[in-house]
Amino acid sequence: MMAAIAAMTGLSQFHRAALGVVAPDLSADLALSPAVLGAANGMFFAALLVAQVPVGIALDRAGPRRTVGALTGIAVLGAACQAFATDGTTLLAARFLVGLGSAASFMAAVVLCARWYSGAAMTLALSRVFALSQLGILLAGAPLAALAGLVGWRGALGASALLTAACGMVWWRLVRDDPPDRPPPPRKAETLREALVGQVSIWRLPGLPRVLSMHLVAYAAAATVLGLWAGPYLADVHGLDAAGRGWVLAAMGVAMPAGLLAVGPLERRFAPRRRIVTAGALLSAAMLGGLAAWPGAPLGGAVLLLVLLVLFSAYPVLVVAEARSLFPDHLVGRGATTVNLAQVLGSALLPMLVGAVVGLFPEVGAARPEAAYRAGFGVLGMALLAGVVGWLALPRGAAR
């Protein structure tokens, strides 16, 4: 079952990052501006944002197996539509469908880990699932670039529809909502009003604003770079072709599971959760600051900063664990998706914000200047520092 959870979360990661390696070719064929390209990636997260409240209710009432199984069909349709996009509008619509179909994947993993594990064991299980899910980012790097080189970006994105269907079948066959030695939690029928009251009770929990402030930018900052802007930056500033970009993105993808696998032992042996989150966020902001403040950075230095940014950005799993300690068992689905609202909101807005900043700089020839990307990295670093301020300054809630 854990393999099936990792496969589905990995698929979500793949779809988040899939545009990065093919972005230059896709932009050229569809005549996309940086703002539209940023919006295309942001539409994935906008769909997640729209779906989080109903997905949370569905996870509590119908269970993760049926909820994710039903949404996967939408993801298959959206993945297929990407391959047939003819302009920015159709690409935006396709990305929205893919995001909608992926809306329950990560939160279903949180709910399942919460039902099958508790305490530090849940944090360890989550970190392992999230680490394995990074295989999706690896797949969206060099392998996707190689496939795009053989069959074009349309063929590569079309193949992702087949991959999505295969993962959906694995999920339906292997996942079970509750451990075999433990009865499922009571799920009484709820009216719509009762379901919404439960949702509102989550928003009133003490300590939630602190978690949301960090979760708004913690994952989104690194995901904005890895999932979208690293590819164009490496192409425009360093002249890398699709294969070269794919290898750099693959190295960044390897860094994330390495960081995630270290998070659990760090929490259990060396430092409290809040300190690891603070340190990870500050180190990530420092890497973005380096990319922003280093004019004419050589390729090796730029790649090192990009890889370290992803390595230090493994701490959001601890933010999820901190959030889980705030809400009761019978509202675990709604609690997880409420917290996830902040992540998907940040993941929708930050790519568009960077796209708007990069678009302020006119093209030099057929490429954006280095200053455009340095400004984008600087904006991301400042957003991350704002999240750290909220994490440190806002009051904490009582763990359950």
ABEGO torsion letter per residue (X at the ends): XAAAAAAAAAAAAAAAAAAAAAAAAAAAAAGBBAAAAAAAAAAAAAAAAAAAAAAAAAAAAAEAAAAAAAAAAAAAAAAAAAAABABAAAAAAAAAAAAAAAAAAAAAAAAAAAAABBEAAAAAAAAAAAAAAAAAAAAABAAAAAAAAAAEAAAAAAAAAAAAAAAAAAAAAABBABBAABBBBBBBBBBAAAAAAAAAAAAABBGAAAAAAAAAAAAAAAAAAAAAAAAAAAAAAAGBBAAAAAAAAAAAAAAAAAAAAAAAAAAAAABBAAAAAAAAAAAAAAAAAAAAABBGBBAAAAAAAAAAAAAAAAAAAAAAAAAAAABBAAAAAAAAAAAAAAAAAAAAAAAAAAAAAAAABBBBEABBBAAAAAAAAAAAAAAAAAAAAAAAABBBBBBX
